[in-house]
Structure formats: C-alpha cells, structure tokens
Amino acid sequence: MVREQPIVIQDREELLFLLTEAAQLEHMVLCQYLFAAFSLKQSADEGLTAEQLHAVRAWSRSISGVASQERLHLALVNNLFTSVGGSPCFRHPNFPQGARYFPPEVQHALLPFGDDALTHFIHLECPEGMRLPDAPQFANPGPVAAPVTRVEIVPVRQDFATIGHFYRELERGLQTLAARFGEERIFIGPPEAQTTGRYFGWPELIQVTNLATAQRAIDTIVEEGRRCYRRSRELAFWPLSAYPG
C-alpha cells in the first residue's frame, strides 16, 4: 500500500482551485483515450486481415467506451464546480504537458494505441493505495510540490498519489467546509445551471445541491475510475503484438 498525503482544503478558493484541476485532469485523460482510439487502423485497406480487423474493432469499442466514461466524469466535476459557485471549466493545458501543472506521477501525453498507451492508462487509473509503473517515456517526472504550511494566502498545487485519492480528498474537504460553514453556505450555485442525464443519457449524471449529492457524484467518479482501470487491464492482456501498428 502507498501512503497518501492528505490534501488541505481550508476555504472556497482552494476548493475551486482543486476542482479546476480536476476538470482539466478529466479533460486531458479523455483526450488521451480518444487519441489512442483514433490512432487505430480501421479497414482491410490499411493492411489488416479479417481476424485483425475484428480485434481492432473490439479494441476501439472498448477504448471509446472508457472515453465515454471520462466524459461523464468531466460532466460530474463541472456539476460539482457549479454547485459551489464556480463556472464550468472545459479548458486544459496544451499537449505535451509537463508535470509542473500536475503531480509528478500524473503526467500526460498523446500516445498511439499500444503497450505504452495501455501501461500509461493503467498507471493513471490505478485504485487508491496502489502505485503502478508508468510507460518508459514518463521515467523522469518533475519536482514534487512544496508542503502546505496552512498559512498560504492563495491556493497552491498539492500532489496526490492517484486520481481516486484526489477525489476522496476533495470529498473530505467538502465535508470539512460543510461542517465549518454549513451546507447552505457552500452549495450556493443554481441547480438549473447544471446538466443531467435528461440531456446526455447518463442516469449517473445528477445535480449536485448538497453534501449528500456531492458525495454521490464523487462515488460515481471513483467507481467509474476503477472500471476504467479494469478495462485497461483487460486490454493489456490481448495479443497486441498481432496488431500491425
């Protein structure tokens, strides 16, 4: 088990800063899955046998399914963001993105489908308490964030071990702020400004209006992240060497 450092969330400004990071993170992970899916060959005209074409289509469906789950995560994060008084965030740093914006263990790159891409996805999606190796090109991560002193006057970057750990710390921060200030002073955003499954077909896409619904949204993101991890692990056991990439 990996020892995970707590993330300090003392006020709304720090919470909004971290939710911005969460939205950018989900957007960047989504782009990486889509890039891997779009890098696959699509027809026999590209040198695929009938057997290879069948396998490639299965890989594409699986990766695209994970990308769809990441879109759900991005939508839920933006509902969380809106619920506490923020505005939806659909920006992200340009690729290639170094570790200075994210923890050194959470790096990003657009990789074509293959062993390195799957190793990278498994690393990004690994459950809380685990640490798995990343692809070789990420062997030299950037510097770690400075420890939080609790006297900062502006939000600062804080490192997290896994994406699941990050969301559980966001949940703990929301609990702390709600206990300190009251839920009615934390969840001030208009519910009608959020999106729901009514428009996008995801039953899990709920409005966030209080601590209970915020926890439900975070539970969905964490559990969906575990499913993304399992699907990437399953793909890694398929005969990738047979694909003429």
N, C-alpha and C positions, 0 to 999 in steps of 0.2 A: 504494500500500500504506500502511496505517495502522500507525504504530509502537505496539506494545502493551507496556505496562509489566508487568514480572514481578510476580507475587503472592507475598508472603513467607509461607511456612508453616514455622514453626520447631518446633512441638510439636503434640501431640494436641489440645490445647484449641483452637488456631487451626484445625486441620483440622475438628473437629466444628462449630465456628462457621461455617465456609465451607460445609460440607455441609448445615447447617441452611438457609443462604441458598439453596443450590442446590435443596433440596426446596421451599422457599417460592416460588422463582422458577418452577420447573416447574409447580407448582400454579396459580400466577397466570396463566401463559401458557395453560395448559389451560382455565381458566375463560374467558379472552378468546375463544378459538376456539369454545367451546361457546356463549357468548353470541351471537356472530356467526351461528352456525348456527341457533340458536333464534329469532333475530330475523327470519329469512326467512319470507315468506308460504308457505302450504302447500297451498292449494287454489284452484280456479277461483272459489269463493265469495268470495275476497278480492280479486277483480278481475284475476286472471291469465288471459291467453289460453292456449290449449293449448301454443303454442310457448314462452311464458314459463314455464309450469309445468314443461315439460321441462327448460329451462335451470336453473330454481331447484332442482329435484331433483338435478341434476348438481352444482350448487354445494354444496348441502347434503351430498351424499355425500363430496365432496372435502374440505370443511372438517371434517366429522365424522371422516374418515379421519386428518387431521392431529391432531385432538384425541385420537384413539386412540393415535397415536404419542407424544403428550405424556404420556399415562397410562403408557406403557411407560417413558419417561424417568423419571417420578416413582417408579415401582417400582424401577428400577435404582439411582437415587440412594439410596433407602431401604435397598436391599441393601448398597450401599457404606457407608452410615451405620451399619448394624447390624454390618457386618464389622469395623469399627474400634472397637466398643464403645459405639456410640450407640443411641438408640431411634428407631424410625420417626417421621418428622415429617410430619404431614398438616395443619399449621396454615399460615395465611398472613394477612398484614395485610388489613384490610378495604379494599374498593374505595370511593372512588378513592384510590389510593396514590401519594403524592408520592415524589420522588426521594431523600428523606433515608434510606430504608432500602436503596436500591439505587443503583448508579452513575447519574449524571445522564442518561446515554444509554440507560438501561434503565428506562423508565417504563411505567406500567400504567394501563389504563382499559378499561371495558366499552363497546365500540363496536358499533353495529349494522352488519350486513353492508353494504359499500360501498367506495368508493375509499379513504377514510381508514382503514378497518379493514385493508384489504389492504396499504396503504402501511406501516402500523404493524407488521403481521406480517412483511413483507419486511425492515423495519428490524431487528426483534428477531432474526430468524433468519439474517441475512446472515453468510456464512462468515468465518472468521478472516482478518484482514488487510484487510477491506473496511469501509467506513463509508458507509451509505446514509441519505438523509434520512428523518426520521420524519414522521408526519402533522402538519398545521399546529397542532393543539392542544397538541403537545408542543414547541413552539418555544422555551419558556423553561425549560430544565432547571435542576435545583437545583445546589448547590455541589459541587465535587469533593471527594473525600476527602483528608485531610491525608497527606503522605508517611509511609511506615512508617520508624521510626527504628531498629528492631530491638532496642530496649530496653523495649518495651511489656510490662507485666505482665499485661494482659488482651487478648483478641482485639479487633481494630479492623476497621472497614469498609475494604475495599480495592476500588478501582474496577477494572473490566475493560471492554475495548472491545467485545467481542461475547460471546455465550454460548459459542461454540466456544472462544474464547480462555480464558474462565473455566475450562472443563473441562480444557483442556490444561495450565493452571497447576495445577489440582488433581492431575492425573496427575504432573506434575513434583514437586509437593510430596510425594506418596506415595512416589515414587522416592527423594527425599532422605531422608525419615524412615526408610524401609526400609533404606537404606544405612547410616544412622547408628545405628539401634537394632536392626535385624534384623526380618525379616518376622513372626517369631513373636511379637514384642512390639508389633507394630502391628495385625495382624489377629487380635484376641482375641475377637471376637464369635462366638456359636454359629451355625454354618451352618443348623441346623434352625429358627432364628428368622427366616430369610429366606424369601421367596416365590419360586416358579419358574414356568416355563411349564407345568408339570404342572397347575397350578391355574387359570391365566389364558389359556392357549393361545398364548403368545408364546414361540417357541423361543429368542429372544434374551434372555429373562429368566433369567439364570443366577445361581447362588450365587456370592458373592464370598468367597474364602477366602485369597487371597494376592495378590501384586503382579500376577501374570500375569492372573488373572481380573478384578482391578480395572481393569487396562488394557483388557481386552476389553470390560468394561461401559462404560467411558468412550468407547472407539472406537465402540460402538454408538450411544451418545447423540449423539456428534458427527456421525456419518454420517447418522443419522435426522434430525438438525437440518438438514443440507444438503438432505435430501429435502423437509422441511417448507418450506424456502426455495424450492426449485424449484416445489413445488406452489402456493405462494402467488404466485410469479411467473407461473405459467401462468394462474391465476385472474384476475390483474390484466389480462391481455390479452383476456379475454372481454368481450362487449358489455354492461358493467354499466349503461350509460345506458338500455338497453331494459327494465331492471327497475323497475317502479313501486313503489319502496320507500316 
